[in-house]
Amino acid sequence: MNILFILIGVSLFAALIFLAMFIWAVKTGQYDDNYTPSVRILFDEEDVETKN
């Protein structure tokens, strides 16, 4: 029975660590999109007319 209390405590501790890491990652901008702005210049938004 004691092992259940230990396992519950360890799992709660691990869950709190993962929650803290997730909150830290969101606040420091780890999920910001850095790829899209670099390739946005490759796509034309206006229709380009070709000269014949």
DSSP file (Angstrom, degrees, kcal/mol; ACC not computed):
  #  RESIDUE AA STRUCTURE BP1 BP2  ACC     N-H-->O    O-->H-N    N-H-->O    O-->H-N    TCO  KAPPA ALPHA  PHI   PSI    X-CA   Y-CA   Z-CA
    1    1 A M    >>        0   0    0      0, 0.0     4,-1.1     0, 0.0     3,-0.5   0.000 360.0 360.0 360.0 -34.2    0.0    0.0    0.0
    2    2 A N  H 3>  +     0   0    0      1,-0.2     4,-1.9     2,-0.2     5,-0.1   0.841 360.0  62.0 -64.6 -32.2    2.9    2.3    0.7
    3    3 A I  H 3> S+     0   0    0      1,-0.2     4,-2.7     2,-0.2    -1,-0.2   0.841  97.9  57.9 -64.6 -31.3    4.2    1.9   -2.8
    4    4 A L  H <> S+     0   0    0     -3,-0.5     4,-2.4     2,-0.2    -1,-0.2   0.906 105.9  48.5 -63.8 -41.4    0.9    3.4   -4.2
    5    5 A F  H  X S+     0   0    0     -4,-1.1     4,-2.1     2,-0.2    -1,-0.2   0.887 112.4  48.8 -66.0 -38.0    1.5    6.6   -2.2
    6    6 A I  H  X S+     0   0    0     -4,-1.9     4,-2.6     2,-0.2    -2,-0.2   0.929 112.3  47.8 -66.8 -45.0    5.0    6.8   -3.5
    7    7 A L  H  X S+     0   0    0     -4,-2.7     4,-2.4     2,-0.2    -2,-0.2   0.887 111.7  49.9 -64.8 -39.4    4.0    6.3   -7.1
    8    8 A I  H  X S+     0   0    0     -4,-2.4     4,-2.2     2,-0.2    -1,-0.2   0.920 112.5  47.9 -64.6 -43.1    1.2    8.9   -6.8
    9    9 A G  H  X S+     0   0    0     -4,-2.1     4,-2.2    -5,-0.2    -2,-0.2   0.915 112.9  47.3 -63.3 -43.9    3.7   11.4   -5.3
   10   10 A V  H  X S+     0   0    0     -4,-2.6     4,-2.4     1,-0.2    -2,-0.2   0.907 112.6  49.2 -65.7 -41.7    6.3   10.7   -8.0
   11   11 A S  H  X S+     0   0    0     -4,-2.4     4,-2.3     2,-0.2    -1,-0.2   0.884 111.4  49.0 -67.9 -37.2    3.7   11.0  -10.8
   12   12 A L  H  X S+     0   0    0     -4,-2.2     4,-2.1     2,-0.2    -1,-0.2   0.896 111.4  50.2 -66.3 -39.5    2.3   14.3   -9.4
   13   13 A F  H  X S+     0   0    0     -4,-2.2     4,-1.9     2,-0.2    -2,-0.2   0.915 111.7  47.5 -63.4 -43.9    5.9   15.6   -9.1
   14   14 A A  H  X S+     0   0    0     -4,-2.4     4,-2.4     1,-0.2    -2,-0.2   0.895 110.9  51.9 -65.4 -39.9    6.6   14.6  -12.7
   15   15 A A  H  X S+     0   0    0     -4,-2.3     4,-2.2     1,-0.2    -1,-0.2   0.889 109.1  50.1 -64.3 -38.9    3.4   16.2  -14.0
   16   16 A L  H  X S+     0   0    0     -4,-2.1     4,-2.3     2,-0.2    -1,-0.2   0.872 109.7  51.1 -67.1 -36.9    4.2   19.5  -12.2
   17   17 A I  H  X S+     0   0    0     -4,-1.9     4,-2.4     2,-0.2    -2,-0.2   0.931 111.5  47.1 -65.4 -45.0    7.6   19.5  -13.8
   18   18 A F  H  X S+     0   0    0     -4,-2.4     4,-2.1     2,-0.2    -2,-0.2   0.882 112.0  50.9 -65.1 -37.3    6.2   18.9  -17.3
   19   19 A L  H  X S+     0   0    0     -4,-2.2     4,-2.4     2,-0.2    -1,-0.2   0.915 110.8  48.4 -64.7 -43.2    3.6   21.6  -16.7
   20   20 A A  H  X S+     0   0    0     -4,-2.3     4,-2.3     1,-0.2    -2,-0.2   0.897 111.4  50.3 -64.2 -40.3    6.2   24.1  -15.6
   21   21 A M  H  X S+     0   0    0     -4,-2.4     4,-2.2     2,-0.2    -1,-0.2   0.887 110.9  49.3 -65.3 -38.6    8.4   23.3  -18.6
   22   22 A F  H  X S+     0   0    0     -4,-2.1     4,-2.2     2,-0.2    -2,-0.2   0.924 111.5  48.0 -66.3 -44.8    5.4   23.8  -21.0
   23   23 A I  H  X S+     0   0    0     -4,-2.4     4,-2.3     1,-0.2    -2,-0.2   0.906 112.1  50.3 -63.2 -41.1    4.5   27.2  -19.4
   24   24 A W  H  X S+     0   0    0     -4,-2.3     4,-1.9     1,-0.2    -1,-0.2   0.910 109.9  50.7 -61.7 -42.6    8.2   28.2  -19.6
   25   25 A A  H  <>S+     0   0    0     -4,-2.2     5,-2.6     1,-0.2     6,-0.5   0.885 111.5  47.2 -65.1 -39.1    8.3   27.2  -23.3
   26   26 A V  H ><5S+     0   0    0     -4,-2.2     3,-0.9     1,-0.2    -1,-0.2   0.911 113.0  48.5 -69.0 -41.5    5.2   29.2  -24.2
   27   27 A K  H 3<5S+     0   0    0     -4,-2.3    -2,-0.2     1,-0.2    -1,-0.2   0.808 110.7  50.2 -70.5 -29.2    6.3   32.3  -22.3
   28   28 A T  T 3<5S-     0   0    0     -4,-1.9    -1,-0.2    -5,-0.2    -2,-0.2   0.424 117.0-109.6 -91.4   2.7    9.8   32.3  -23.9
   29   29 A G  T X 5 +     0   0    0     -3,-0.9     3,-1.4    -4,-0.3    -3,-0.2   0.763  67.2 145.7  83.0  25.6    8.4   32.0  -27.4
   30   30 A Q  T 3 <S+     0   0    0     -5,-2.6    -4,-0.2     1,-0.3    -5,-0.1   0.739  74.5  51.0 -67.5 -21.2    9.4   28.4  -28.2
   31   31 A Y  T 3  S+     0   0    0     -6,-0.5    -1,-0.3    -5,-0.2     2,-0.1   0.227  80.8 125.1-102.1  13.9    6.3   27.9  -30.3
   32   32 A D    <   -     0   0    0     -3,-1.4     2,-0.9     1,-0.1    -6,-0.0  -0.420  69.3-111.8 -70.2 150.0    6.6   31.0  -32.4
   33   33 A D        +     0   0    0      1,-0.2    -1,-0.1    -2,-0.1    -2,-0.1  -0.744  46.6 159.9 -88.5 106.6    6.6   30.4  -36.1
   34   34 A N        +     0   0    0     -2,-0.9     4,-0.5     2,-0.1    -1,-0.2   0.569  66.9  61.0 -99.3 -12.9   10.0   31.2  -37.5
   35   35 A Y  S >> S+     0   0    0      2,-0.1     4,-1.1     1,-0.1     3,-0.6   0.907  93.9  58.6 -83.2 -43.8    9.7   29.2  -40.8
   36   36 A T  H >> S+     0   0    0      1,-0.2     4,-1.2     2,-0.2     3,-0.7   0.890 101.5  52.9 -60.6 -45.4    6.8   31.0  -42.5
   37   37 A P  H 3> S+     0   0    0      0, 0.0     4,-0.5     0, 0.0    -1,-0.2   0.840 106.2  55.5 -61.2 -29.6    8.3   34.5  -42.6
   38   38 A S  H <4 S+     0   0    0     -3,-0.6    -2,-0.2    -4,-0.5     3,-0.1   0.791 116.0  35.2 -74.5 -26.2   11.4   33.2  -44.3
   39   39 A V  H X< S+     0   0    0     -4,-1.1     3,-1.1    -3,-0.7     4,-0.4   0.472  93.9  88.0-104.1  -2.9    9.5   31.6  -47.2
   40   40 A R  H >< S+     0   0    0     -4,-1.2     3,-1.1     1,-0.3    -2,-0.1   0.836  82.3  60.5 -63.5 -32.0    6.8   34.2  -47.5
   41   41 A I  T 3< S+     0   0    0     -4,-0.5    -1,-0.3     1,-0.2    -2,-0.1   0.723  94.4  65.1 -68.7 -20.1    8.9   36.2  -49.9
   42   42 A L  T <  S+     0   0    0     -3,-1.1     2,-0.5    -4,-0.1    -1,-0.2   0.698  92.4  70.7 -75.6 -18.7    9.0   33.3  -52.3
   43   43 A F  S <  S-     0   0    0     -3,-1.1     2,-0.3    -4,-0.4    -1,-0.0  -0.879  77.2-139.3-106.9 125.6    5.2   33.5  -52.9
   44   44 A D        -     0   0    0     -2,-0.5     4,-0.1     1,-0.1    -2,-0.1  -0.631  10.6-167.7 -80.9 135.8    3.8   36.3  -54.9
   45   45 A E  S    S+     0   0    0     -2,-0.3     2,-0.3     2,-0.1    -1,-0.1   0.681  73.3  62.7 -92.7 -21.1    0.5   37.7  -53.7
   46   46 A E  S    S-     0   0    0      1,-0.0     2,-0.4     0, 0.0    -2,-0.0  -0.750  94.4-106.0-102.2 151.5   -0.1   39.7  -56.8
   47   47 A D        -     0   0    0     -2,-0.3     2,-0.6     1,-0.0    -2,-0.1  -0.628  33.2-144.0 -74.8 128.6   -0.6   38.3  -60.3
   48   48 A V        -     0   0    0     -2,-0.4     2,-0.4    -4,-0.1    -1,-0.0  -0.838   8.3-144.0 -97.3 123.8    2.4   38.9  -62.3
   49   49 A E        -     0   0    0     -2,-0.6     2,-0.3     1,-0.0    -2,-0.0  -0.738  12.6-137.5 -89.2 132.6    1.8   39.6  -66.0
   50   50 A T        -     0   0    0     -2,-0.4     2,-0.5     2,-0.0    -1,-0.0  -0.669  12.4-132.2 -87.8 143.2    4.3   38.2  -68.4
   51   51 A K              0   0    0     -2,-0.3    -1,-0.0     1,-0.1    -2,-0.0  -0.842 360.0 360.0 -97.8 125.3    5.4   40.3  -71.3
   52   52 A N              0   0    0     -2,-0.5    -1,-0.1     0, 0.0    -2,-0.0   0.395 360.0 360.0-104.5 360.0    5.4   38.7  -74.7
